Structures are given as C-alpha cells and as structure tokens.
Amino acid sequence: MSPRKRHWLMKSEPGDFSIDDLQRVGSEPWTGVRNYQARNFMRQMQVGDGVLFYHSNCAVPGIYGLAEVASAAYPDPTQFERKSRYFDPRASREQPRWDLVDVRFVRHLARPLPLEEIRTHADALGEDFALIRKGTRLSVLPVTAAQWKLLLSLE
C-alpha cells in the first residue's frame, strides 16, 4: 500500500520564476530555499504530491496553478556554487545543508485565486492554514487534503 498523497503550497516571485516558466520548461529544481523549516517540508515530499503554485511579491499575490513533486529531495547544487546568490560557505558536498525537489507543471488554474479572496475563507481553511496566519513567511507550506479541496473548489 502506497503512502497517502500530500499537498503543499510553494511560493515563487513571478519575476524570478512563474507558473508560465514552469509550463514552458515542464519540470524544474526548486532551488534557493534557505529556511530550515521549509527545507524540512521539502524533505517530507514524495513524488506525486500536489503543489499549489503561488505567486508572491507581485501586484496580485495568489495561487496561479498546480504542479506536482517530481523527485525526492536531494542536495540543492546552488549552495556549492560561489557565484550563486544561494551559495552557502558552510555547506559542503560531504555535508550539504540545503535540499530541493523537482517540481513538474500540471496546469494553470481556470482563474487565479488572489490572496485577498483566500483570506475571506479563513474560517473554512482553519487556523493551521499557514498562508494566512500572521507572521508566516515560509516559501514552502503544508496544505491539508480539506484545504486543497476547498481552494480548488474556488477556482
């Protein structure tokens, strides 16, 4: 019996990498996560897990598409590249500090779900929906099956 599929929300600034970019390339390593809690979430991901693709730091932040986890977690190579903005001098190939997963495009949403609209469903999404909880700025967040279903029903 296979483990249950999990769901996640992953944030990206569309100027850096958008859902359109993911559609164009098909699959992409999710590089540059430099927060231990977000890294640990990626370490829990399994191939086939669902991903809500969220655009942040833009005119209309919100969920713009769906993706899926396409690989198990593995060391983020940018931590070793001196010229990378994600270089970490404390990381080594023998003891990497940062992991990533590959993410594969599934589809655009029929319409984007703006953050302001998502907030109007805070009671139904529950206190544990970290995207709308004050003080939460993680780029990778877990989403329950019920939250996933509710958000996709808004599409």
N, CA, C and O atoms as a DFTB+ gen file, in Angstrom:
620 C
 N C O
     1  1       0.844      -1.180       0.000
     2  2       0.000       0.000       0.000
     3  2       0.887       1.242       0.000
     4  3       1.782       1.365       0.836
     5  1       0.642       2.168      -0.941
     6  2       1.482       3.361      -1.032
     7  2       1.024       4.409      -0.024
     8  3      -0.144       4.443       0.361
     9  1       1.960       5.271       0.402
    10  2       1.596       6.320       1.355
    11  2       0.614       7.301       0.716
    12  3       0.545       7.418      -0.508
    13  1      -0.136       7.995       1.549
    14  2      -1.116       8.951       1.053
    15  2      -0.428      10.143       0.406
    16  3       0.627      10.593       0.854
    17  1      -1.035      10.630      -0.632
    18  2      -0.535      11.814      -1.313
    19  2      -0.685      13.018      -0.391
    20  3      -1.719      13.199       0.252
    21  1       0.353      13.829      -0.338
    22  2       0.316      15.049       0.455
    23  2       0.158      16.238      -0.479
    24  3       0.277      16.128      -1.699
    25  1      -0.117      17.377       0.145
    26  2      -0.306      18.603      -0.616
    27  2       0.534      19.714      -0.008
    28  3       0.779      19.749       1.198
    29  1       0.972      20.627      -0.882
    30  2       1.872      21.692      -0.476
    31  2       1.521      22.978      -1.207
    32  3       0.862      22.952      -2.247
    33  1       1.956      24.083      -0.667
    34  2       1.911      25.356      -1.357
    35  2       3.352      25.825      -1.457
    36  3       4.075      25.850      -0.462
    37  1       3.766      26.198      -2.661
    38  2       5.133      26.668      -2.876
    39  2       5.059      28.050      -3.520
    40  3       4.373      28.258      -4.521
    41  1       5.790      28.988      -2.910
    42  2       5.762      30.378      -3.364
    43  2       6.962      30.682      -4.252
    44  3       8.074      30.207      -4.021
    45  1       6.698      31.490      -5.275
    46  2       7.756      31.983      -6.146
    47  2       7.376      33.381      -6.612
    48  3       6.206      33.663      -6.869
    49  1       8.356      34.236      -6.717
    50  2       8.106      35.559      -7.278
    51  2       8.063      35.404      -8.793
    52  3       9.005      34.875      -9.383
    53  1       6.982      35.859      -9.436
    54  2       6.850      35.625     -10.877
    55  2       7.964      36.258     -11.704
    56  3       8.229      35.802     -12.817
    57  1       8.615      37.285     -11.195
    58  2       9.755      37.874     -11.903
    59  2      10.969      36.955     -11.899
    60  3      11.829      37.050     -12.773
    61  1      11.037      36.061     -10.910
    62  2      12.133      35.080     -10.831
    63  2      11.766      33.787     -11.546
    64  3      12.544      33.267     -12.345
    65  1      10.569      33.270     -11.251
    66  2      10.115      32.020     -11.860
    67  2       8.608      31.917     -11.665
    68  3       8.128      31.846     -10.533
    69  1       7.867      31.911     -12.760
    70  2       6.406      31.925     -12.706
    71  2       5.825      30.574     -13.120
    72  3       6.542      29.680     -13.570
    73  1       4.528      30.452     -12.959
    74  2       3.836      29.249     -13.428
    75  2       3.991      29.120     -14.944
    76  3       4.062      28.006     -15.463
    77  1       4.045      30.239     -15.651
    78  2       4.271      30.191     -17.104
    79  2       5.662      29.637     -17.418
    80  3       5.832      28.876     -18.371
    81  1       6.652      30.022     -16.613
    82  2       8.003      29.480     -16.796
    83  2       8.002      27.971     -16.574
    84  3       8.621      27.222     -17.330
    85  1       7.298      27.532     -15.525
    86  2       7.236      26.098     -15.250
    87  2       6.543      25.363     -16.395
    88  3       6.970      24.275     -16.780
    89  1       5.488      25.943     -16.936
    90  2       4.819      25.310     -18.075
    91  2       5.784      25.186     -19.257
    92  3       5.817      24.159     -19.935
    93  1       6.562      26.235     -19.494
    94  2       7.495      26.241     -20.625
    95  2       8.572      25.165     -20.491
    96  3       8.911      24.499     -21.469
    97  1       9.111      24.994     -19.276
    98  2      10.208      24.026     -19.097
    99  2       9.722      22.637     -18.696
   100  3      10.455      21.658     -18.839
   101  1       8.491      22.544     -18.193
   102  2       7.924      21.243     -17.835
   103  2       8.224      20.814     -16.414
   104  3       7.317      20.497     -15.646
   105  1       9.513      20.806     -16.066
   106  2       9.949      20.390     -14.730
   107  2      11.180      21.214     -14.360
   108  3      12.001      21.539     -15.218
   109  1      11.299      21.545     -13.079
   110  2      12.389      22.430     -12.652
   111  2      12.782      22.133     -11.211
   112  3      11.912      21.881     -10.378
   113  1      14.088      22.158     -10.900
   114  2      14.511      22.057      -9.499
   115  2      14.076      23.313      -8.733
   116  3      14.234      24.426      -9.235
   117  1      13.540      23.147      -7.542
   118  2      13.072      24.264      -6.715
   119  2      14.233      24.763      -5.859
   120  3      14.301      24.486      -4.662
   121  1      15.134      25.493      -6.483
   122  2      16.369      25.934      -5.830
   123  2      16.156      27.131      -4.913
   124  3      15.145      27.829      -4.992
   125  1      17.122      27.344      -4.053
   126  2      17.220      28.581      -3.294
   127  2      16.471      28.654      -1.990
   128  3      16.454      29.718      -1.371
   129  1      15.853      27.590      -1.537
   130  2      15.168      27.640      -0.243
   131  2      16.233      27.654       0.849
   132  3      17.046      26.736       0.952
   133  1      16.217      28.713       1.665
   134  2      17.214      28.866       2.717
   135  2      16.556      29.117       4.070
   136  3      16.955      30.008       4.819
   137  1      15.557      28.325       4.357
   138  2      14.877      28.337       5.639
   139  2      14.774      26.870       6.069
   140  3      14.321      26.023       5.300
   141  1      15.195      26.581       7.290
   142  2      15.247      25.191       7.730
   143  2      13.876      24.524       7.758
   144  3      13.757      23.355       7.390
   145  1      12.839      25.242       8.188
   146  2      11.513      24.627       8.250
   147  2      11.013      24.308       6.839
   148  3      10.468      23.229       6.606
   149  1      11.195      25.239       5.896
   150  2      10.784      24.989       4.508
   151  2      11.600      23.837       3.922
   152  3      11.055      22.990       3.214
   153  1      12.901      23.798       4.212
   154  2      13.739      22.684       3.746
   155  2      13.238      21.359       4.296
   156  3      13.185      20.362       3.577
   157  1      12.870      21.351       5.567
   158  2      12.389      20.116       6.182
   159  2      11.064      19.665       5.563
   160  3      10.814      18.467       5.431
   161  1      10.223      20.618       5.187
   162  2       8.992      20.247       4.476
   163  2       9.348      19.564       3.152
   164  3       8.745      18.554       2.792
   165  1      10.324      20.114       2.431
   166  2      10.705      19.501       1.154
   167  2      11.263      18.099       1.371
   168  3      11.075      17.224       0.526
   169  1      11.935      17.878       2.473
   170  2      12.455      16.541       2.769
   171  2      11.331      15.530       2.993
   172  3      11.543      14.327       2.841
   173  1      10.140      16.009       3.352
   174  2       8.985      15.129       3.559
   175  2       8.233      14.837       2.261
   176  3       7.419      13.915       2.209
   177  1       8.499      15.606       1.234
   178  2       7.748      15.469      -0.021
   179  2       8.056      14.153      -0.710
   180  3       9.154      13.605      -0.611
   181  1       7.035      13.666      -1.415
   182  2       7.179      12.435      -2.184
   183  2       6.714      12.696      -3.612
   184  3       5.863      13.549      -3.863
   185  1       7.289      11.944      -4.531
   186  2       6.909      12.075      -5.931
   187  2       5.394      11.913      -6.060
   188  3       4.811      10.975      -5.515
   189  1       4.771      12.831      -6.781
   190  2       3.330      12.796      -6.982
   191  2       2.542      13.684      -6.039
   192  3       1.355      13.917      -6.271
   193  1       3.169      14.192      -4.973
   194  2       2.471      15.120      -4.088
   195  2       2.009      16.334      -4.882
   196  3       2.696      16.773      -5.804
   197  1       0.850      16.875      -4.528
   198  2       0.300      18.042      -5.211
   199  2       0.894      19.340      -4.698
   200  3       1.227      19.461      -3.519
   201  1       1.024      20.312      -5.598
   202  2       1.597      21.607      -5.246
   203  2       0.686      22.716      -5.770
   204  3       0.333      22.740      -6.949
   205  1       0.314      23.623      -4.882
   206  2      -0.345      24.861      -5.277
   207  2       0.774      25.850      -5.591
   208  3       1.592      26.148      -4.720
   209  1       0.822      26.356      -6.803
   210  2       1.892      27.266      -7.237
   211  2       1.425      28.694      -6.972
   212  3       0.487      29.183      -7.600
   213  1       2.101      29.352      -6.025
   214  2       1.703      30.661      -5.518
   215  2       2.668      31.724      -5.986
   216  3       3.880      31.571      -5.838
   217  1       2.143      32.813      -6.557
   218  2       2.972      33.959      -6.920
   219  2       2.969      34.940      -5.754
   220  3       1.909      35.363      -5.292
   221  1       4.164      35.298      -5.280
   222  2       4.296      36.253      -4.182
   223  2       5.020      37.499      -4.680
   224  3       5.593      37.517      -5.770
   225  1       4.977      38.535      -3.857
   226  2       5.716      39.753      -4.150
   227  2       5.380      40.304      -5.535
   228  3       6.269      40.637      -6.319
   229  1       4.085      40.392      -5.819
   230  2       3.631      40.878      -7.117
   231  2       2.344      41.676      -6.909
   232  3       1.842      41.761      -5.788
   233  1       1.812      42.257      -7.977
   234  2       0.620      43.097      -7.870
   235  2      -0.562      42.343      -7.275
   236  3      -1.278      42.881      -6.431
   237  1      -0.773      41.101      -7.707
   238  2      -1.887      40.295      -7.188
   239  2      -1.338      38.946      -6.727
   240  3      -1.350      37.978      -7.487
   241  1      -0.854      38.881      -5.473
   242  2      -0.372      37.593      -4.982
   243  2      -1.516      36.589      -4.900
   244  3      -2.652      36.938      -4.580
   245  1      -1.186      35.334      -5.197
   246  2      -2.211      34.310      -5.115
   247  2      -1.772      33.013      -5.760
   248  3      -0.632      32.872      -6.203
   249  1      -2.692      32.073      -5.804
   250  2      -2.434      30.760      -6.395
   251  2      -2.756      30.845      -7.885
   252  3      -3.860      31.230      -8.271
   253  1      -1.788      30.485      -8.707
   254  2      -1.941      30.619     -10.156
   255  2      -1.974      29.288     -10.895
   256  3      -2.393      29.231     -12.052
   257  1      -1.542      28.231     -10.247
   258  2      -1.533      26.963     -10.961
   259  2      -1.269      25.793     -10.048
   260  3      -1.111      25.933      -8.836
   261  1      -1.227      24.625     -10.676
   262  2      -0.948      23.379      -9.970
   263  2       0.303      22.744     -10.553
   264  3       0.571      22.814     -11.752
   265  1       1.044      22.130      -9.668
   266  2       2.242      21.386     -10.053
   267  2       2.247      20.117      -9.215
   268  3       1.357      19.891      -8.394
   269  1       3.262      19.298      -9.435
   270  2       3.424      18.115      -8.592
   271  2       4.901      17.908      -8.319
   272  3       5.763      18.316      -9.097
   273  1       5.168      17.270      -7.206
   274  2       6.544      16.940      -6.850
   275  2       7.021      15.848      -7.811
   276  3       6.367      14.817      -7.969
   277  1       8.167      16.091      -8.447
   278  2       8.659      15.179      -9.484
   279  2       9.905      14.413      -9.068
   280  3      10.401      13.587      -9.834
   281  1      10.427      14.672      -7.856
   282  2      11.595      13.928      -7.376
   283  2      11.584      13.914      -5.855
   284  3      10.927      14.736      -5.215
   285  1      12.311      12.984      -5.298
   286  2      12.578      13.022      -3.866
   287  2      13.558      14.173      -3.611
   288  3      14.209      14.656      -4.537
   289  1      13.657      14.602      -2.365
   290  2      14.582      15.680      -2.012
   291  2      16.025      15.243      -2.260
   292  3      16.391      14.090      -2.032
   293  1      16.832      16.190      -2.732
   294  2      18.264      15.963      -2.929
   295  2      18.995      17.280      -2.723
   296  3      18.357      18.333      -2.747
   297  1      20.315      17.263      -2.520
   298  2      21.038      18.499      -2.213
   299  2      20.895      19.552      -3.318
   300  3      21.045      19.257      -4.504
   301  1      20.602      20.781      -2.899
   302  2      20.497      21.918      -3.810
   303  2      21.914      22.285      -4.263
   304  3      22.729      22.700      -3.439
   305  1      22.222      22.140      -5.557
   306  2      23.589      22.412      -6.013
   307  2      23.996      23.875      -5.895
   308  3      25.190      24.174      -5.876
   309  1      23.028      24.805      -5.814
   310  2      23.390      26.225      -5.741
   311  2      24.112      26.564      -4.436
   312  3      24.806      27.579      -4.362
   313  1      23.959      25.737      -3.417
   314  2      24.656      26.009      -2.155
   315  2      26.167      25.883      -2.287
   316  3      26.912      26.424      -1.471
   317  1      26.622      25.165      -3.320
   318  2      28.057      24.935      -3.525
   319  2      28.676      25.890      -4.547
   320  3      29.898      25.949      -4.678
   321  1      27.839      26.638      -5.271
   322  2      28.316      27.490      -6.363
   323  2      28.633      28.892      -5.850
   324  3      27.729      29.658      -5.514
   325  1      29.914      29.219      -5.794
   326  2      30.349      30.503      -5.226
   327  2      29.681      31.713      -5.870
   328  3      29.447      32.716      -5.195
   329  1      29.376      31.637      -7.142
   330  2      28.787      32.786      -7.839
   331  2      27.265      32.840      -7.709
   332  3      26.643      33.801      -8.163
   333  1      26.665      31.832      -7.102
   334  2      25.217      31.800      -6.935
   335  2      24.789      32.693      -5.776
   336  3      25.491      32.788      -4.769
   337  1      23.649      33.342      -5.915
   338  2      23.128      34.134      -4.796
   339  2      22.685      33.232      -3.645
   340  3      22.417      33.714      -2.545
   341  1      22.606      31.917      -3.899
   342  2      22.214      30.952      -2.871
   343  2      23.414      30.189      -2.289
   344  3      23.238      29.219      -1.552
   345  1      24.614      30.627      -2.620
   346  2      25.830      29.992      -2.099
   347  2      25.827      30.024      -0.573
   348  3      25.465      31.032       0.034
   349  1      26.234      28.914       0.040
   350  2      26.354      28.829       1.490
   351  2      27.764      28.335       1.810
   352  3      28.067      27.164       1.582
   353  1      28.622      29.196       2.328
   354  2      30.009      28.790       2.590
   355  2      30.134      27.695       3.651
   356  3      31.177      27.049       3.751
   357  1      29.080      27.482       4.442
   358  2      29.131      26.437       5.478
   359  2      28.711      25.067       4.950
   360  3      28.845      24.060       5.646
   361  1      28.205      25.032       3.724
   362  2      27.778      23.756       3.134
   363  2      28.941      23.112       2.394
   364  3      29.789      23.801       1.826
   365  1      28.971      21.803       2.407
   366  2      29.973      21.066       1.623
   367  2      29.258      19.904       0.936
   368  3      28.162      19.513       1.338
   369  1      29.875      19.370      -0.079
   370  2      29.255      18.235      -0.773
   371  2      29.142      17.030       0.169
   372  3      28.233      16.212       0.026
   373  1      30.060      16.924       1.123
   374  2      30.008      15.836       2.092
   375  2      28.909      16.072       3.130
   376  3      28.306      15.125       3.634
   377  1      28.658      17.349       3.443
   378  2      27.628      17.703       4.418
   379  2      26.792      18.866       3.897
   380  3      26.935      19.999       4.356
   381  1      25.914      18.575       2.928
   382  2      25.064      19.643       2.404
   383  2      24.071      20.111       3.461
   384  3      23.661      19.336       4.325
   385  1      23.693      21.372       3.386
   386  2      22.735      21.943       4.349
   387  2      21.349      22.110       3.747
   388  3      20.354      22.118       4.471
   389  1      21.276      22.245       2.424
   390  2      20.030      22.628       1.775
   391  2      19.624      21.610       0.723
   392  3      20.444      21.154      -0.074
   393  1      18.351      21.264       0.733
   394  2      17.805      20.317      -0.232
   395  2      16.772      21.006      -1.108
   396  3      16.324      22.118      -0.826
   397  1      16.411      20.318      -2.169
   398  2      15.361      20.774      -3.062
   399  2      14.631      19.568      -3.606
   400  3      15.070      18.431      -3.436
   401  1      13.511      19.825      -4.261
   402  2      12.804      18.805      -5.024
   403  2      12.592      19.374      -6.423
   404  3      12.604      20.589      -6.619
   405  1      12.400      18.491      -7.382
   406  2      11.991      18.924      -8.708
   407  2      10.472      19.044      -8.698
   408  3       9.773      18.243      -8.077
   409  1       9.976      20.062      -9.400
   410  2       8.546      20.322      -9.478
   411  2       8.140      20.282     -10.948
   412  3       8.818      20.851     -11.802
   413  1       7.021      19.600     -11.238
   414  2       6.534      19.437     -12.610
   415  2       5.212      20.186     -12.787
   416  3       4.339      20.133     -11.920
   417  1       5.074      20.881     -13.912
   418  2       3.850      21.604     -14.249
   419  2       2.686      20.628     -14.417
   420  3       2.842      19.564     -15.017
   421  1       1.522      20.996     -13.883
   422  2       0.286      20.239     -14.100
   423  2      -0.680      21.082     -14.932
   424  3      -1.093      20.675     -16.018
   425  1      -1.040      22.271     -14.409
   426  2      -1.940      23.137     -15.170
   427  2      -2.050      24.504     -14.512
   428  3      -1.739      24.678     -13.334
   429  1      -2.504      25.472     -15.310
   430  2      -2.904      26.766     -14.756
   431  2      -4.273      26.584     -14.103
   432  3      -5.043      25.713     -14.507
   433  1      -4.573      27.392     -13.110
   434  2      -5.938      27.407     -12.597
   435  2      -6.825      28.070     -13.648
   436  3      -6.343      28.851     -14.468
   437  1      -8.109      27.762     -13.623
   438  2      -9.058      28.385     -14.548
   439  2      -9.035      29.901     -14.369
   440  3      -9.242      30.660     -15.316
   441  1      -8.781      30.322     -13.136
   442  2      -8.569      31.740     -12.825
   443  2      -7.687      31.786     -11.587
   444  3      -7.779      30.909     -10.728
   445  1      -6.832      32.800     -11.485
   446  2      -6.005      32.901     -10.279
   447  2      -6.872      33.075      -9.030
   448  3      -7.958      33.650      -9.089
   449  1      -6.376      32.572      -7.907
   450  2      -7.041      32.769      -6.616
   451  2      -6.235      33.785      -5.823
   452  3      -5.227      33.432      -5.211
   453  1      -6.666      35.043      -5.826
   454  2      -5.912      36.081      -5.116
   455  2      -5.901      35.846      -3.605
   456  3      -6.846      35.301      -3.036
   457  1      -4.820      36.265      -2.984
   458  2      -4.678      36.131      -1.538
   459  2      -5.856      36.771      -0.811
   460  3      -6.349      36.211       0.168
   461  1      -6.310      37.916      -1.267
   462  2      -7.443      38.580      -0.597
   463  2      -8.692      37.700      -0.613
   464  3      -9.431      37.665       0.371
   465  1      -8.932      37.000      -1.698
   466  2     -10.075      36.096      -1.751
   467  2      -9.854      34.886      -0.840
   468  3     -10.775      34.442      -0.154
   469  1      -8.647      34.366      -0.840
   470  2      -8.334      33.230       0.032
   471  2      -8.594      33.598       1.488
   472  3      -9.116      32.787       2.252
   473  1      -8.231      34.817       1.871
   474  2      -8.439      35.274       3.256
   475  2      -9.911      35.282       3.644
   476  3     -10.239      35.100       4.816
   477  1     -10.799      35.489       2.680
   478  2     -12.235      35.509       3.007
   479  2     -12.732      34.128       3.417
   480  3     -13.843      34.003       3.934
   481  1     -11.940      33.107       3.200
   482  2     -12.307      31.734       3.554
   483  2     -11.483      31.222       4.743
   484  3     -11.339      30.016       4.940
   485  1     -10.952      32.153       5.523
   486  2     -10.080      31.791       6.642
   487  2     -10.743      30.823       7.610
   488  3     -10.104      29.873       8.062
   489  1     -12.016      31.046       7.936
   490  2     -12.691      30.162       8.894
   491  2     -12.754      28.731       8.359
   492  3     -12.495      27.777       9.093
   493  1     -13.096      28.589       7.085
   494  2     -13.199      27.249       6.494
   495  2     -11.828      26.594       6.334
   496  3     -11.703      25.375       6.450
   497  1     -10.804      27.398       6.068
   498  2      -9.454      26.848       5.888
   499  2      -8.833      26.445       7.223
   500  3      -8.001      25.540       7.269
   501  1      -9.227      27.102       8.297
   502  2      -8.756      26.739       9.637
   503  2      -7.486      27.465      10.040
   504  3      -6.762      28.019       9.213
   505  1      -7.245      27.440      11.341
   506  2      -6.085      28.120      11.921
   507  2      -4.761      27.571      11.424
   508  3      -3.763      28.291      11.393
   509  1      -4.743      26.295      11.032
   510  2      -3.475      25.684      10.642
   511  2      -3.087      25.997       9.196
   512  3      -2.053      25.518       8.729
   513  1      -3.890      26.789       8.475
   514  2      -3.518      27.169       7.110
   515  2      -2.532      28.320       7.193
   516  3      -2.917      29.479       7.349
   517  1      -1.260      27.983       7.087
   518  2      -0.183      28.918       7.386
   519  2      -0.116      30.122       6.447
   520  3       0.395      31.172       6.838
   521  1      -0.614      29.993       5.236
   522  2      -0.521      31.105       4.289
   523  2      -1.175      32.369       4.836
   524  3      -0.670      33.469       4.609
   525  1      -2.273      32.233       5.541
   526  2      -2.992      33.413       6.025
   527  2      -2.789      33.674       7.517
   528  3      -3.423      34.560       8.091
   529  1      -1.909      32.903       8.134
   530  2      -1.593      33.115       9.555
   531  2      -0.576      34.246       9.662
   532  3       0.415      34.261       8.932
   533  1      -0.810      35.171      10.546
   534  2       0.099      36.305      10.739
   535  2       1.499      35.812      11.089
   536  3       1.665      34.876      11.871
   537  1       2.501      36.456      10.498
   538  2       3.886      36.152      10.812
   539  2       4.487      34.993      10.045
   540  3       5.677      34.716      10.196
   541  1       3.701      34.304       9.222
   542  2       4.226      33.175       8.454
   543  2       4.698      33.664       7.096
   544  3       3.917      34.216       6.320
   545  1       5.984      33.459       6.811
   546  2       6.540      33.912       5.548
   547  2       7.277      32.791       4.811
   548  3       8.073      33.053       3.909
   549  1       7.014      31.564       5.194
   550  2       7.700      30.444       4.561
   551  2       7.342      30.331       3.084
   552  3       6.230      30.665       2.677
   553  1       8.291      29.860       2.291
   554  2       8.055      29.695       0.853
   555  2       7.523      28.309       0.510
   556  3       7.112      28.066      -0.625
   557  1       7.529      27.409       1.470
   558  2       7.001      26.052       1.283
   559  2       6.136      25.748       2.501
   560  3       6.601      25.805       3.640
   561  1       4.864      25.422       2.242
   562  2       3.920      25.209       3.330
   563  2       3.108      23.939       3.107
   564  3       2.759      23.627       1.968
   565  1       2.802      23.202       4.172
   566  2       1.913      22.051       4.017
   567  2       0.463      22.517       3.858
   568  3       0.071      23.560       4.382
   569  1      -0.316      21.734       3.134
   570  2      -1.737      22.003       2.906
   571  2      -2.465      20.694       3.180
   572  3      -2.076      19.648       2.660
   573  1      -3.509      20.744       3.986
   574  2      -4.265      19.516       4.254
   575  2      -5.118      19.157       3.036
   576  3      -5.333      19.984       2.149
   577  1      -5.596      17.922       3.007
   578  2      -6.468      17.488       1.915
   579  2      -7.740      18.332       1.868
   580  3      -8.218      18.665       0.784
   581  1      -8.292      18.681       3.027
   582  2      -9.507      19.500       3.073
   583  2      -9.235      20.915       2.556
   584  3     -10.049      21.476       1.822
   585  1      -8.103      21.485       2.935
   586  2      -7.743      22.821       2.446
   587  2      -7.540      22.792       0.932
   588  3      -7.999      23.692       0.228
   589  1      -6.861      21.774       0.434
   590  2      -6.628      21.602      -1.004
   591  2      -7.966      21.588      -1.745
   592  3      -8.162      22.309      -2.724
   593  1      -8.868      20.760      -1.260
   594  2     -10.174      20.612      -1.898
   595  2     -10.936      21.931      -1.894
   596  3     -11.514      22.313      -2.911
   597  1     -10.943      22.628      -0.764
   598  2     -11.644      23.903      -0.673
   599  2     -11.051      24.928      -1.637
   600  3     -11.783      25.596      -2.366
   601  1      -9.734      25.048      -1.639
   602  2      -9.102      26.036      -2.523
   603  2      -9.393      25.742      -3.984
   604  3      -9.682      26.664      -4.747
   605  1      -9.325      24.494      -4.388
   606  2      -9.608      24.177      -5.787
   607  2     -11.083      24.364      -6.124
   608  3     -11.423      24.600      -7.283
   609  1     -11.964      24.262      -5.132
   610  2     -13.388      24.499      -5.392
   611  2     -13.671      25.974      -5.688
   612  3     -14.698      26.298      -6.283
   613  1     -12.773      26.862      -5.281
   614  2     -12.948      28.294      -5.523
   615  2     -12.614      28.683      -6.958
   616  3     -12.992      29.752      -7.438
   617  1     -11.909      27.805      -7.615
   618  2     -11.477      28.055      -8.993
   619  2     -12.697      28.218      -9.877
   620  3     -12.562      28.437     -11.081
